[in-house]
Structures are given as structure tokens and as C-alpha cells.
Amino acid sequence: MILPLNPDMAATAAPPVMEAQRWLASRRPGGPDLINVSQAAPVAPPPEPLRQFMAEAVLTDPSVHLYGSDLGYSPLRDEIAAQWSGHYGGEISAAQVAITSGCNQAFTAAIATLARAGDEVILPTPWYFNHHMFLEMCGITSVPLPTGDDLLPDPDQAAARITDKTRALVLVTPNNPGGVEYPADLVRAHYELAKSRGIALIVDETYRDFDARAGAPHDLFADPDWPDTLIHLYSFSKAFRLTGHRVGAIIAHQNRLAEVEKYIDSVTICPNQLGQRAALWGLRNLGDWLAGERAEILDRRAAITQAVDALDGWRLRGCGAYFAFVEHPFDLPSDQLARRLIRDQGILLLPGTMFVPETDPSGQRALRLAFANIDRAGIAALQDRLQNLTL
């Protein structure tokens, strides 16, 4: 007897990064060393001073081993409210901040408060696949919003896709997978659209700390009515290398966070206690260190831009934060090309087909390079292998 499966879950594709990891088995024996540009996650541990703080907390702070508040550690919520208010030039209270088990949970919690099966959420394409996956598992329709050649969403096209079933419009900036940084006026235009149509604007700023621009990337928090429309998502995984500790944040109307509390209590009960202390320590002590990390990522961004521009027939469509989104010159769909690259060249990356609907042909010519974990020497090696690729 086969137990029944939720058909929405069964219809959802396997996690793309895990799928790509399985391709490693096809590498040719004795082939070139692996160049892994498949996943946007730090591979190094947190900086040593932070690890020392965490080790001491494990030994001396009994509360890090216990359940905590569903909505997070109060001092961390206070710190986020204060720092974000200063950075964005707005008014954010601790009651409008909740801590989540990573930014993916921040997104799923937001969606759980907004939509149910049969509703719709607009996602610019290429989209962040985990956003689409969760919507699909819940029976919520992902409405694709195609972006132009510059990978920027058009608010007029977004407006044309809003129906009486639409519950939210989602922006990711700096973008995953495209790497592009959405101009402040473009973010504002989508905010005004959402506000006028009575839907939520979810802005995922997981990679905010690696934006090439100085200052705040938008002014939405300066609007005193922002809680009626805006839901902001953030991740500490990239900022302080806390991927394994799962710490994210959601900033929204405090009434919405009362609903988020129900979700968190039913899923994880509370965020990781040690990770929350680490995030707080990082916010208070690692500003200069994070500035150095940002400078290194921007240097690698410059290197990957130069590398792709030098490749015959290749085209860079977007680049920023952790990602380059490129167009390849071969008469081979990108999902097949990605498998050839790991087999023959030792390059593990994700094809554009993983970031668009199955019926969208634009993914066939695109590849995502998550370059943040390879230095200039690694980028030069990547360039050399792609330049010498023959099919």
C-alpha cells in the first residue's frame, strides 16, 4: 500500500541545489578540480571573534539551550529596529520586527499570513526558486512577471497581472538569480502600485549588505504608512556567515506579526537561540569586518564581469551581490549544458531553466554563476575553462 501524497507537494520540483549536487557523480575520473558556483552561501565559518563569543555563550548562558520567544530574542529585535530605522530613514519599532529561522522562513511566514490555496502571488522572472517552490506546495499560483533584457521588472506589466486573487508582489534586490540591484525609484513604483491595489509588497533583501551603492537602497520605510503595504525580509546567513544557525528577520505590521507568531509556533516554536545571540553580537561589533567582506565581494564582482565580457559569444545580463546571470552561445539547452559542464569541465552551476516556468524558453540560454565563494584566481580558472569549452 502506498500512502497518499499531497498532489501540490508531489508536483513541486526537487530542490535545485540538491539536484545539482547529485550531478557531481557524473564527473570524469581524473578530470579538473571542482569549481563550485552553484550555491549562494558562505563556505567559511563565522569570523573568529564571533565564534569565540558563541563558544562562551554555549558554556555560560543557559538560555541559549532553551525555548525562547516565538518572535525572537528581544534585544535582537530592538537592535534591528534601531539600526534599520537609522539606515532607511524611517520609523521601525521592535514590535514590528520578528526573528525567523532564516530568510526562507521569513518568506514562508509572510505568505502564510497572506494567501491560501487558489490565491496568486506575482514573482518577477527569473525567480528565486524557493519562493516559487513554497507557493507551489501550498497550491498558490506563482504569476510570472517577465523582466526585460536588463532583468528589471516593469510596474506597468505587474499592474496588468493583478487580479482579485492577487495577494502579494515579491521583489528580491539585489536579485537572486539575476544579481541586479533594483533602482530606488523602481522599488518605490512597485510599492505605490501595491499600495494602490491593496496587496502586499514583499521585499527580500537577503543580499543588501553587498549592494554596490552607498546608503539605503530605497526609502520605503520613510513612508509613515509603510506597515500597511510593505513586508521586508532579511538574512544574517550572508552578513555574518551564520548559514547553519538559521537566523533571518521579517519587518511588518505588528498585527501581521501576531499571525506570524502562530506560524512559527507551529513550525519551529522559536528561532535558534545561539544564532540570535550571534546575530546581535555581529550587529554591534562586526561593522568594519562586514565592510571588508563587502569590498571583497565587489572586487569579485568586477573580476567576474571582466571574465564574462572576455568570453567569445557569452553575454552578461546581470551581475551583483553573489550572482552573475549569463547567456551562453551554444545550441544546447542550459539544463543539458550544465550537466556537460560538471562532467567535462568540473564546473558546477545552475541552469536558467531552474529559475523560470517550464514553458518559458528564456531559461534555455541562461546560466547562474554564484561567484562569491571563488577568488580572482578561481574566476580566472572559470574563464579559461568556459573559453576553451567545445561541444
C-alpha positions in Angstrom: 0.0 0.0 0.0 1.3 3.4 -1.0 0.3 6.2 1.4 -1.3 9.2 -0.3 0.8 12.3 -1.2 -0.2 15.9 -1.2 -0.6 16.4 -5.0 0.7 20.0 -4.7 3.8 18.8 -2.9 4.3 15.9 -5.4 4.1 18.3 -8.3 6.8 20.6 -6.9 10.2 20.0 -8.5 13.2 18.8 -6.4 15.3 21.5 -4.7 17.6 22.8 -7.5 20.8 23.0 -5.4 20.3 19.4 -4.1 19.6 18.3 -7.7 22.8 19.9 -8.9 24.7 18.2 -6.1 23.7 14.9 -7.5 25.3 15.7 -10.8 28.7 15.5 -9.1 28.6 11.7 -9.5 28.9 12.3 -13.3 32.4 13.9 -13.1 35.0 12.3 -15.2 37.7 10.4 -13.2 40.9 12.4 -13.2 39.1 15.4 -14.5 39.8 19.0 -13.5 39.4 20.2 -9.9 35.8 21.2 -9.0 34.8 24.9 -9.4 31.6 25.2 -7.5 29.5 28.2 -8.4 26.1 26.6 -7.8 25.1 27.9 -4.3 24.9 31.3 -2.8 26.1 30.6 0.6 29.4 31.3 2.5 31.6 28.2 2.8 33.8 29.7 5.6 32.8 29.7 9.3 31.9 33.0 11.1 34.9 35.2 11.9 36.9 34.0 14.9 35.8 36.7 17.4 32.2 35.8 16.7 32.9 32.1 17.1 34.7 32.9 20.4 31.6 34.7 21.6 29.4 31.8 20.6 31.6 29.3 22.3 31.4 31.3 25.5 27.7 31.6 25.3 27.3 27.9 24.9 29.3 27.3 28.1 28.0 30.1 30.3 24.5 31.2 29.1 21.9 28.5 29.9 19.2 30.4 28.0 20.8 29.5 24.6 19.8 25.9 25.2 16.1 26.6 26.0 13.0 27.6 24.1 12.7 31.4 23.6 10.1 33.8 22.4 8.3 32.7 19.2 9.0 36.1 17.6 12.6 36.2 18.7 15.1 37.5 21.2 14.0 40.9 22.4 17.4 42.6 22.4 18.0 41.5 18.8 14.6 42.8 17.8 15.4 46.1 19.5 18.8 46.4 17.7 17.3 45.7 14.3 14.6 48.3 14.8 17.1 50.9 15.8 19.7 50.1 13.1 17.1 49.8 10.3 15.4 53.0 11.3 18.7 54.8 11.1 19.8 53.1 7.8 16.5 53.6 6.0 15.5 56.9 7.5 12.2 55.7 8.8 10.4 54.7 12.0 10.5 51.0 12.9 9.6 49.6 16.3 10.7 46.4 17.9 7.1 45.3 17.8 7.3 45.4 14.0 10.3 43.0 13.9 10.3 39.2 14.2 13.2 36.8 14.0 12.8 33.7 11.9 14.8 30.6 11.1 16.5 32.0 8.1 15.1 34.3 5.4 13.3 31.4 3.7 11.2 31.0 6.8 10.6 34.8 6.8 9.1 34.4 3.3 7.0 31.4 4.1 5.7 33.0 7.3 4.7 36.1 5.3 3.0 34.1 2.7 1.1 32.0 5.3 -0.4 35.2 6.6 -1.3 36.5 3.2 -2.6 33.7 1.0 -4.2 30.3 0.7 -4.7 27.7 -2.0 -6.1 29.3 -5.1 -4.7 32.7 -4.5 -1.9 34.3 -6.6 1.5 35.9 -5.9 3.4 37.8 -8.6 7.1 36.8 -8.9 9.4 38.5 -11.4 11.3 36.0 -13.6 13.9 34.7 -13.4 12.6 34.0 -9.9 14.2 32.7 -6.7 13.2 29.1 -7.0 12.5 28.6 -3.2 9.8 31.3 -3.4 8.1 29.5 -6.3 8.5 26.1 -4.7 6.8 27.1 -1.5 3.9 28.8 -3.3 3.5 25.6 -5.4 3.5 23.4 -2.4 0.7 25.5 -0.9 -1.5 25.5 -4.0 -0.8 29.2 -4.5 -0.2 30.3 -8.1 3.1 31.9 -9.0 2.2 34.5 -11.6 5.4 35.1 -13.6 6.4 38.7 -14.3 8.9 38.6 -17.2 11.7 41.1 -16.9 13.4 42.9 -19.7 16.9 42.4 -21.1 18.1 44.4 -18.1 16.4 41.9 -15.7 14.3 44.8 -14.1 10.6 44.2 -13.5 8.2 46.7 -15.1 5.5 48.1 -12.7 3.1 48.5 -15.6 3.4 44.9 -16.5 3.0 44.0 -12.9 -0.2 46.0 -12.8 -1.6 44.1 -15.8 -1.2 40.8 -13.8 -3.0 41.8 -10.7 -6.4 40.1 -10.3 -8.9 39.8 -7.5 -6.9 36.7 -6.4 -3.5 38.5 -6.1 -2.3 38.8 -2.6 1.3 40.0 -3.0 4.1 41.2 -5.3 7.6 40.0 -4.5 10.9 41.8 -5.2 14.4 40.4 -4.5 17.1 43.1 -4.5 20.0 42.7 -5.0 18.4 40.0 -7.1 18.8 36.2 -6.9 19.4 34.9 -9.5 20.0 37.9 -11.7 22.4 39.9 -9.5 20.8 43.2 -10.5 20.2 46.0 -7.9 16.8 47.5 -8.3 16.9 51.3 -8.5 15.2 53.0 -5.6 12.6 54.6 -7.8 11.7 51.3 -9.3 11.2 49.8 -5.9 9.1 52.8 -5.0 6.9 52.4 -8.1 6.1 48.8 -7.2 5.3 49.9 -3.7 2.9 52.6 -4.9 1.3 50.0 -7.2 0.8 47.5 -4.4 -0.4 50.2 -2.0 -3.0 51.4 -4.6 -4.3 47.9 -5.3 -4.4 46.7 -1.7 -1.9 44.0 -1.9 1.4 43.4 -0.1 4.8 44.3 -1.4 7.4 41.7 -0.1 10.9 43.0 -0.5 13.6 40.3 0.1 16.9 42.0 0.9 19.0 38.9 1.8 22.0 40.4 -0.1 21.6 44.0 1.0 25.0 44.1 2.7 26.7 43.5 -0.7 24.9 46.2 -2.6 27.4 48.3 -4.6 25.5 51.5 -3.8 26.2 53.6 -0.7 23.4 54.3 1.7 19.9 52.9 1.8 18.7 51.1 -1.3 15.2 52.6 -1.1 13.1 55.0 1.0 10.0 52.9 1.7 10.4 53.0 5.5 10.2 56.8 5.3 6.5 56.4 4.4 4.6 56.6 7.8 2.1 54.1 6.3 4.7 51.6 5.3 3.3 48.8 7.6 0.0 48.8 5.6 1.9 47.6 2.4 5.5 46.6 3.0 6.9 43.3 4.3 10.7 43.4 4.5 12.8 40.2 4.7 16.4 39.9 5.7 19.1 37.2 6.4 22.0 37.0 8.7 23.4 34.0 6.8 25.3 36.0 4.3 26.3 39.0 6.6 27.9 37.0 9.4 28.3 33.5 7.8 25.6 32.1 10.1 24.0 29.8 7.4 23.9 26.8 9.7 22.4 28.7 12.6 19.4 29.9 10.5 18.7 33.5 11.5 16.5 35.8 9.4 14.1 38.6 10.1 10.8 39.9 8.9 9.7 43.5 9.4 5.9 44.1 9.0 2.8 45.5 10.7 2.7 44.2 14.3 -0.8 42.9 13.7 0.6 40.7 10.9 3.4 39.5 13.2 0.7 38.3 15.6 -0.3 35.9 12.8 3.4 35.1 12.1 3.7 34.0 15.7 1.1 31.3 15.1 3.1 30.1 12.1 6.4 30.0 13.9 4.9 28.3 17.0 3.6 25.6 14.7 6.8 25.0 12.7 9.9 25.7 14.8 8.5 27.1 18.1 11.3 29.7 18.2 14.4 30.7 16.2 17.8 29.3 17.1 18.8 30.9 20.4 22.6 30.7 19.9 22.2 32.1 16.3 20.2 35.0 17.6 22.8 36.0 20.2 25.5 35.7 17.4 23.5 38.0 15.1 23.1 40.6 17.8 26.8 40.4 18.6 27.6 40.8 14.9 25.4 43.8 14.6 27.1 45.5 17.5 30.7 44.5 16.8 31.3 43.5 13.2 30.5 46.6 11.1 34.1 47.1 10.0 34.6 43.3 9.3 31.4 43.3 7.2 32.6 46.3 5.3 35.7 44.3 4.4 33.5 41.4 3.2 31.5 43.7 1.0 34.7 45.2 -0.5 35.9 41.7 -1.3 32.6 40.7 -2.9 32.6 43.9 -5.0 36.1 43.1 -6.2 35.0 39.6 -7.2 32.0 41.2 -9.0 34.4 43.3 -11.0 36.5 40.2 -11.8 33.6 38.1 -12.9 32.3 41.0 -15.1 35.7 41.2 -16.8 35.8 37.5 -17.2 32.4 37.1 -18.9 32.9 40.1 -21.1 36.1 38.5 -22.4 34.4 35.2 -23.3 33.6 34.9 -27.0 29.8 34.7 -27.6 28.9 34.9 -23.9 26.8 37.8 -22.6 26.4 39.2 -19.1 22.8 40.0 -18.4 23.1 40.9 -14.7 25.8 40.9 -12.0 25.8 41.9 -8.3 25.9 40.7 -4.8 26.7 36.9 -5.1 25.5 36.3 -8.7 26.2 36.7 -12.4 23.4 35.7 -14.8 24.9 35.0 -18.2 23.7 34.0 -21.7 25.7 31.2 -23.3 26.4 30.9 -27.0 25.7 27.2 -27.6 22.9 25.4 -29.4 22.2 23.3 -26.3 19.6 23.9 -23.6 21.1 25.2 -20.4 20.0 22.2 -18.3 21.9 19.9 -20.7 24.8 22.3 -20.8 25.0 22.4 -17.0 25.4 18.6 -16.9 28.1 18.7 -19.6 30.0 21.4 -17.7 30.2 19.3 -14.5 31.0 16.1 -16.4 33.7 17.5 -18.7 34.9 20.7 -17.1 34.4 20.2 -13.4 32.1 23.3 -13.2 29.0 23.0 -11.0 26.4 25.7 -11.7 22.7 26.1 -12.1 20.9 26.4 -15.5 18.4 29.2 -16.2 15.7 26.6 -16.5 15.6 26.3 -12.7 14.5 30.0 -12.4 11.6 30.2 -14.8 8.4 28.3 -15.6 8.8 25.1 -17.6 7.0 26.8 -20.5 9.4 29.8 -20.6 12.1 29.4 -23.3 14.3 32.2 -21.8 15.9 29.8 -19.4 17.3 27.7 -22.2 20.1 30.2 -22.9 20.9 31.3 -19.3 23.2 30.1 -16.5 23.6 31.4 -13.0 27.1 31.8 -11.6 27.3 32.2 -7.8 30.7 33.6 -7.7 31.0 34.9 -4.2 33.0 31.8 -3.0 35.7 31.9 -5.6 38.6 34.4 -5.6 40.2 36.1 -8.5 42.3 33.0 -9.3 39.2 30.8 -9.3 37.4 33.3 -11.5 40.3 33.2 -13.9 40.2 29.4 -14.0 36.5 29.5 -14.6 37.0 31.9 -17.5 39.7 29.7 -19.0 37.5 26.6 -18.9 34.5 28.3 -20.4 36.6 29.9 -23.1 38.0 26.5 -24.1 34.7 24.7 -23.9 33.8 22.8 -27.1 30.6 20.8 -27.7 
